[in-house]
Amino acid sequence: MRTIVPLLATLAAAAVALPCGPAKAASPSKTWVSNAGFNNVSCGAITLPCRTFQQAHDNVGAGGEVAVAGPGDYGPVTITKSVSIISDQAGEATAQTGNATGITVQAGTADVVQLRGLTIDGALGTGSTGVNFRFGAALHVRNCAIKNFQGGYGILFQALVPAELFVSDTAITNNTGTGAVAIYVTPQAAQATVAGLLERVTIAGNNFGIFVTTSSATVNMTVTESLAAGNAFDGIVAVPTGTGPVTLMVERSKLVGNGYGVRSFGASATVLLSNSTVAANTTGLQSAAGGVIGSYGNNNIDRNGTDGAPTTSYALK
């Protein structure tokens, strides 16, 4: 009897500690959006999709995927975790913004965000920004169209932490008005390194094309097999505002019909040109305040109003 009583007490205590309700269901690893969806469902099956990107994002587990089931406008979204938002052969999936930002990335410092096959359009109003990256380890933008942001940015890469930007097979167009920039890289992460690769990107009909600036961060970016055409001011410009160095490698690319093809401003700005064409711009190349434009001797710089010239040359190795 002395043995049984303590045993019963132990069992009773364990029973009290047991949960009295059902366990919370795990977040699905994949959620869906559709024009026919509703935001009061889990979105975890293609037959029960959500109506908006935001609801599908909120319901999916970290590291998961938001998939598009068909064409539609799925509204703006703020991303707070590793996630992929994917539209593959589902028709045009749009994040119309009205007066807001289309996609805001405010994730963890180790989080990777992927956007693929999306149209981010500011045409419904005076949309401020297509994609605004603030926090995260990396942003991948692939096979997207970002357009019609008046006085704002196609991609605003602020990077308040060390981060990487990858953009490929994407068109960023018609972002016009005072201060509008197609891709604006302006890291705020002091003494950090920010890297990027822009590959097969079309930057056309904007106010500024690719604009890179920093105060104290180190920026290393490569632009390859890309086109900057018909931008009112710069095709590509590097303008560090402090001691943080900016190095842009531009290879196998075309800078055509812009106000300036390439500009490099400031002693910590370096733009390197390899196997690229700078033609039919008002000014082809311009450097100032110690900015460097380096050429590997295999570029076509011709038929600009003023061609300009590289500040230094490098031998191919």
C-alpha positions as CSV (number, residue, x, y, z in Angstrom):
1,M,0.0,0.0,0.0
2,R,2.9,2.4,0.8
3,T,4.2,1.8,-2.7
4,I,0.9,2.3,-4.5
5,V,0.0,5.7,-3.0
6,P,3.1,7.6,-4.2
7,L,2.7,5.9,-7.6
8,L,-0.9,7.1,-7.9
9,A,0.2,10.6,-6.9
10,T,2.8,10.6,-9.6
11,L,0.3,9.5,-12.2
12,A,-2.2,12.1,-11.1
13,A,0.4,14.9,-11.4
14,A,1.4,13.7,-14.9
15,A,-2.2,13.7,-16.0
16,V,-2.6,17.3,-14.8
17,A,0.5,18.3,-16.9
18,L,-0.9,16.8,-20.1
19,P,-2.5,19.2,-22.6
20,C,-6.3,19.3,-22.4
21,G,-6.9,20.4,-26.0
22,P,-5.9,19.2,-29.5
23,A,-2.3,19.9,-30.6
24,K,-1.9,22.9,-33.0
25,A,-1.5,21.8,-36.6
26,A,1.9,22.5,-38.2
27,S,2.1,25.2,-40.8
28,P,2.0,23.7,-44.3
29,S,5.3,23.8,-46.3
30,K,3.4,25.0,-49.4
31,T,0.4,27.3,-49.7
32,W,-1.6,28.4,-52.7
33,V,-3.3,31.5,-54.0
34,S,-6.0,31.8,-56.6
35,N,-8.5,34.4,-57.8
36,A,-11.2,32.1,-56.5
37,G,-9.6,31.7,-53.1
38,F,-10.6,32.8,-49.6
39,N,-8.5,34.1,-46.8
40,N,-10.3,32.1,-44.1
41,V,-8.7,28.8,-45.2
42,S,-5.3,27.3,-44.5
43,C,-4.3,27.5,-48.2
44,G,-2.4,24.3,-47.9
45,A,-4.1,22.6,-50.9
46,I,-4.6,23.8,-54.4
47,T,-8.3,23.0,-53.9
48,L,-8.4,25.4,-50.9
49,P,-6.3,28.4,-51.9
50,C,-6.0,31.8,-50.3
51,R,-7.0,35.0,-52.1
52,T,-3.9,37.1,-51.3
53,F,-0.2,36.7,-51.1
54,Q,-0.2,38.1,-47.6
55,Q,-2.5,35.4,-46.2
56,A,-0.7,32.6,-48.0
57,H,2.6,33.9,-46.6
58,D,1.3,34.1,-43.1
59,N,0.0,30.6,-43.3
60,V,3.1,28.9,-44.8
61,G,5.9,27.5,-42.7
62,A,9.4,29.1,-42.7
63,G,11.3,28.0,-45.7
64,G,8.1,27.1,-47.5
65,E,6.6,28.1,-50.9
66,V,3.6,30.3,-51.9
67,A,2.5,28.9,-55.3
68,V,0.2,30.6,-57.8
69,A,-2.7,28.5,-59.1
70,G,-3.8,30.9,-61.8
71,P,-3.6,34.5,-63.1
72,G,-4.8,37.3,-60.8
73,D,-3.9,40.3,-58.6
74,Y,-2.9,39.0,-55.2
75,G,-2.0,42.4,-53.6
76,P,1.1,43.6,-51.7
77,V,2.9,41.4,-49.1
78,T,5.3,41.9,-46.3
79,I,7.7,38.9,-46.0
80,T,9.1,38.1,-42.5
81,K,10.7,34.7,-43.0
82,S,12.5,32.5,-45.6
83,V,9.9,31.9,-48.3
84,S,9.6,31.5,-52.1
85,I,6.7,33.1,-54.0
86,I,6.5,31.3,-57.3
87,S,4.3,31.7,-60.4
88,D,5.4,29.1,-63.0
89,Q,3.3,29.0,-66.2
90,A,0.2,30.0,-64.2
91,G,-0.5,33.2,-66.1
92,E,0.2,36.7,-64.9
93,A,0.4,36.9,-61.1
94,T,0.4,40.5,-60.1
95,A,1.2,42.3,-56.9
96,Q,-0.7,45.6,-57.6
97,T,0.4,48.2,-55.1
98,G,-1.9,51.3,-55.4
99,N,0.0,53.8,-53.3
100,A,2.0,51.2,-51.4
101,T,5.0,49.0,-51.8
102,G,4.5,45.8,-53.7
103,I,6.7,43.4,-51.7
104,T,8.5,44.3,-48.5
105,V,11.2,42.0,-47.2
106,Q,11.7,42.3,-43.4
107,A,13.0,38.9,-42.6
108,G,15.6,37.4,-40.3
109,T,19.3,37.9,-40.9
110,A,19.7,34.3,-42.1
111,D,16.5,34.2,-44.2
112,V,16.5,33.8,-48.0
113,V,13.6,35.2,-50.1
114,Q,12.9,34.1,-53.7
115,L,10.5,35.8,-56.1
116,R,9.8,34.1,-59.4
117,G,7.5,34.7,-62.3
118,L,5.7,37.7,-60.7
119,T,4.5,41.0,-62.2
120,I,4.8,43.9,-59.7
121,D,3.0,46.9,-61.0
122,G,2.6,50.4,-59.6
123,A,0.1,51.5,-62.3
124,L,-3.0,51.5,-60.1
125,G,-1.8,54.6,-58.3
126,T,1.5,56.2,-57.4
127,G,3.1,53.1,-56.1
128,S,6.2,53.9,-54.2
129,T,8.4,50.8,-54.6
130,G,8.1,47.4,-56.3
131,V,10.4,45.4,-54.0
132,N,11.8,47.0,-50.8
133,F,14.5,44.8,-49.2
134,R,15.4,45.8,-45.6
135,F,16.4,42.6,-43.6
136,G,17.4,39.2,-44.8
137,A,20.5,37.2,-46.0
138,A,19.6,37.2,-49.7
139,L,17.0,38.3,-52.2
140,H,16.5,36.3,-55.5
141,V,14.4,37.9,-58.2
142,R,13.9,35.8,-61.3
143,N,11.8,36.0,-64.4
144,C,9.8,39.0,-63.0
145,A,8.4,42.2,-64.5
146,I,8.6,45.3,-62.3
147,K,7.1,48.5,-63.8
148,N,5.2,51.8,-63.5
149,F,6.5,53.1,-60.2
150,Q,6.3,56.9,-60.5
151,G,8.9,58.7,-58.5
152,G,9.8,55.5,-56.7
153,Y,11.9,52.4,-57.1
154,G,11.7,49.1,-59.0
155,I,13.9,47.4,-56.5
156,L,15.1,49.3,-53.4
157,F,17.9,47.3,-51.8
158,Q,18.5,49.0,-48.4
159,A,20.1,46.0,-46.7
160,L,20.3,47.0,-43.0
161,V,22.3,43.8,-42.5
162,P,25.0,42.1,-44.7
163,A,23.1,40.7,-47.7
164,E,23.2,39.6,-51.3
165,L,21.0,40.6,-54.3
166,F,20.5,38.3,-57.3
167,V,18.3,39.4,-60.2
168,S,18.0,37.4,-63.4
169,D,15.9,37.3,-66.5
170,T,13.9,40.2,-65.3
171,A,12.6,43.5,-66.9
172,I,12.4,46.7,-64.9
173,T,10.7,49.3,-66.9
174,N,8.8,52.7,-67.0
175,N,9.8,53.8,-63.5
176,T,9.7,57.5,-64.1
177,G,9.3,60.8,-62.4
178,T,11.7,62.7,-60.2
179,G,14.0,60.4,-58.3
180,A,12.7,57.2,-59.8
181,V,15.3,54.4,-60.1
182,A,15.0,50.9,-61.6
183,I,17.5,49.2,-59.2
184,Y,18.7,51.3,-56.2
185,V,21.3,49.7,-54.1
186,T,21.9,51.7,-51.0
187,P,23.0,49.4,-48.1
188,Q,22.7,50.8,-44.6
189,A,24.7,48.0,-42.9
190,A,27.8,49.9,-41.7
191,Q,31.2,48.2,-42.3
192,A,29.4,45.2,-43.9
193,T,29.8,43.7,-47.3
194,V,26.9,43.7,-49.8
195,A,27.2,41.6,-53.0
196,G,25.1,41.2,-56.0
197,L,24.7,39.7,-59.5
198,L,22.4,41.2,-62.1
199,E,22.2,38.7,-65.0
200,R,20.1,39.0,-68.2
201,V,18.3,42.0,-66.8
202,T,16.5,44.6,-69.0
203,I,16.5,48.1,-67.5
204,A,14.6,50.4,-69.9
205,G,12.6,53.6,-69.9
206,N,13.3,54.6,-66.4
207,N,14.5,57.8,-64.9
208,F,17.7,56.2,-63.5
209,G,18.8,52.7,-64.4
210,I,21.2,51.0,-61.9
211,F,22.2,53.3,-59.1
212,V,24.6,52.1,-56.4
213,T,25.6,54.2,-53.4
214,T,26.9,53.6,-49.9
215,S,28.4,55.4,-46.9
216,S,30.5,52.8,-45.1
217,A,29.5,49.4,-46.5
218,T,31.5,47.6,-49.1
219,V,29.5,46.9,-52.3
220,N,30.7,44.4,-54.9
221,M,28.3,43.8,-57.8
222,T,28.5,42.2,-61.3
223,V,26.2,43.2,-64.2
224,T,26.4,40.7,-67.0
225,E,24.5,40.0,-70.3
226,S,22.2,42.9,-69.5
227,L,20.7,45.9,-71.2
228,A,20.2,49.5,-69.9
229,A,18.4,51.5,-72.6
230,G,16.4,54.7,-72.9
231,N,16.9,55.7,-69.2
232,A,16.6,59.5,-68.9
233,F,19.7,59.9,-66.7
234,D,22.1,57.0,-66.1
235,G,22.3,53.5,-67.4
236,I,24.7,52.6,-64.6
237,V,26.1,55.0,-61.9
238,A,28.3,54.4,-58.9
239,V,28.2,57.3,-56.3
240,P,29.5,56.3,-52.9
241,T,28.8,59.1,-50.3
242,G,31.5,58.1,-47.9
243,T,34.6,55.8,-47.6
244,G,32.7,52.6,-48.4
245,P,34.0,51.3,-51.7
246,V,31.7,50.4,-54.6
247,T,33.0,48.1,-57.3
248,L,30.8,47.3,-60.3
249,M,31.9,44.8,-63.0
250,V,29.9,45.3,-66.2
251,E,30.5,42.5,-68.7
252,R,28.9,41.5,-72.0
253,S,26.3,44.2,-71.5
254,K,24.8,47.1,-73.6
255,L,24.2,50.6,-72.4
256,V,22.4,52.4,-75.2
257,G,20.4,55.5,-75.6
258,N,20.6,56.8,-72.0
259,G,21.5,60.2,-70.7
260,Y,24.8,58.8,-69.5
261,G,26.0,55.3,-70.3
262,V,28.3,54.9,-67.2
263,R,29.2,57.3,-64.5
264,S,31.7,56.8,-61.6
265,F,31.7,59.5,-58.9
266,G,34.1,59.6,-55.9
267,A,37.4,58.2,-54.9
268,S,35.9,54.9,-53.7
269,A,33.9,54.3,-56.9
270,T,35.1,51.8,-59.5
271,V,33.3,50.6,-62.6
272,L,35.0,48.0,-64.7
273,L,34.0,47.4,-68.3
274,S,34.6,44.2,-70.2
275,N,33.3,43.2,-73.7
276,S,30.4,45.7,-73.4
277,T,28.8,48.3,-75.7
278,V,28.3,51.9,-74.7
279,A,26.7,53.7,-77.6
280,A,24.1,56.3,-78.6
281,N,24.0,57.9,-75.2
282,T,24.2,61.6,-74.7
283,T,27.5,61.0,-72.8
284,G,29.1,57.6,-72.9
285,L,31.5,57.5,-70.0
286,Q,31.9,60.1,-67.3
287,S,34.1,60.0,-64.1
288,A,34.5,62.7,-61.5
289,A,36.0,63.3,-58.0
290,G,38.5,60.5,-58.4
291,G,36.0,57.9,-59.7
292,V,37.5,55.1,-61.8
293,I,36.2,53.7,-65.0
294,G,38.4,50.8,-66.0
295,S,38.4,49.0,-69.4
296,Y,39.9,45.7,-70.4
297,G,40.3,47.0,-73.9
298,N,37.6,44.9,-75.5
299,N,34.6,47.4,-75.4
300,N,32.7,49.3,-78.0
301,I,32.4,52.9,-76.9
302,D,31.1,54.8,-79.9
303,R,28.4,57.0,-81.4
304,N,27.7,58.8,-78.2
305,G,27.1,62.6,-78.2
306,T,30.3,62.7,-76.1
307,D,32.1,59.3,-75.9
308,G,34.2,60.0,-72.9
309,A,37.0,57.6,-72.1
310,P,38.1,55.1,-69.4
311,T,40.3,56.5,-66.7
312,T,42.5,53.4,-66.8
313,S,43.1,50.2,-68.7
314,Y,43.7,46.6,-67.7
315,A,45.2,43.7,-69.6
316,L,43.1,40.6,-70.1
317,K,44.4,37.7,-68.1
